[in-house]
Amino acid sequence: MGVELKRSKRRPAWHKLAVSQVRHLTDDALEVTLTVPPNLRETFDFQPGQHITFQRVEADGSEVRRSYSLASTPRELAEQGTLRLGIKFIPEGSFSAYAKSSLAPGDVLEVLPPLGVFRADIEPDRHYGSIVAGSGITPILSIAAAALDTGATVTVLYSNRTEASTMFAPELAELQERHGDRFRLHHIRTRSEAASPLLTGRLTPERLRDVLAELVDPREIDEWFLCGPYEMVLGVKEVLEETGASAIHTELYYVE
Ligand SMILES: Cc1cc2nc3c(=O)[nH]c(=O)nc-3n(C[C@H](O)[C@H](O)[C@H](O)COP(=O)(O)OP(=O)(O)OC[C@H]3O[C@@H](n4cnc5c(N)ncnc54)[C@H](O)[C@@H]3O)c2cc1C
């Protein structure tokens, strides 16, 4: 009985959080800001890389739960009381289509506090590496901002179709401006020209091996964070393992 009580006490509970801002990021992605009242700030504290979960009842009565990684930092939560996330619109997607068509400031969402083992214990003398595609940048923005703030070094390879479809591009550029050589950001473009031929086209295992030979020395990186669709994440992980990398964290957004 005592054990049961202890268990139920620890079970995460749903909370109502208000949307304070909805911002256009690209033609198919939004940034949503949630305000966390002071009495819930400890409950919603998190480590960069973690995600929150929304629960919504559809018009037909069915319950939809979807997870979204936090793009903001624990410091922003402590100082401003806000959580920010990026939602990419999936055609006919139940939650993302609702967010795109209807979500507005003042709406209240049912939210489960941050969870997940895809997270960084940030230390100033480490070099964090990341390879992501599309909305997979969301947790990496949080990890990069928090790590750079402590004096760590961050390398990010970020793949998108075009510049216009790149989520959080201005925020990443701002981090680069602020932190100079400690933030090494390489945009890969699959359907438009990138900064070099090496970075133009799909991130196949062959292309990644070339990038690691010419642009990013994997021996300098202490810990890797990979985030995106199943196929990409597993392909990238295999190539990194060939280089001897062992500290590789993965987050899968979608498995077909
Ligand atoms: C831990 C975690 C963190 C996540 N963080 C983010 C985030 O930061 N930003 C973000 O935009 N998404 C994130 N996702 C994905 C998100 O949870 C949803 O799966 C996504 O928004 C689609 O939900 P939906 O209800 O709109 O679509 P659904 O109604 O679930 O799906 C509609 C159709 O799209 C397909 N589909 C579902 N998901 C995807 C996808 N991701 N890519 C392509 N096709 C898909 C389905 O097979 C179906 O055919 C995360 C997922 C996990 C597990």
The ligand as an ORCA input file, in Angstrom:
! r2SCAN-3c Opt
* xyz 0 1
  C      10.286     12.980    -28.175
  C       9.668     13.662    -29.386
  C       9.908     14.998    -29.605
  C       9.327     15.642    -30.718
  N       9.600     16.962    -30.930
  C       9.065     17.581    -32.004
  C       9.357     18.965    -32.252
  O      10.108     19.602    -31.512
  N       8.772     19.541    -33.333
  C       7.944     18.843    -34.194
  O       7.429     19.427    -35.145
  N       7.673     17.533    -33.982
  C       8.198     16.890    -32.914
  N       7.914     15.573    -32.695
  C       6.912     14.896    -33.572
  C       5.504     15.189    -32.994
  O       5.350     14.555    -31.734
  C       4.373     14.658    -33.886
  O       4.614     13.315    -34.190
  C       4.216     15.458    -35.165
  O       3.937     16.831    -34.872
  C       3.045     14.888    -36.004
  O       1.881     14.861    -35.207
  P       0.456     15.128    -35.855
  O      -0.568     14.823    -34.815
  O       0.419     16.464    -36.493
  O       0.407     14.063    -37.040
  P      -0.285     12.601    -37.023
  O      -1.770     12.774    -37.021
  O       0.346     11.796    -35.938
  O       0.210     12.024    -38.409
  C      -0.350     12.406    -39.690
  C       0.396     11.708    -40.815
  O       1.778     12.122    -40.866
  C       2.668     11.040    -40.603
  N       3.667     11.608    -39.627
  C       3.534     11.686    -38.277
  N       4.595     12.308    -37.731
  C       5.414     12.654    -38.750
  C       6.656     13.330    -38.814
  N       7.289     13.816    -37.705
  N       7.212     13.499    -40.070
  C       6.586     13.056    -41.174
  N       5.402     12.420    -41.165
  C       4.817     12.206    -39.973
  C       1.799      9.942    -40.021
  O       2.207      8.626    -40.395
  C       0.451     10.202    -40.647
  O       0.391      9.656    -41.961
  C       8.496     14.900    -31.608
  C       8.263     13.543    -31.366
  C       8.833     12.928    -30.281
  C       8.541     11.467    -30.048
*
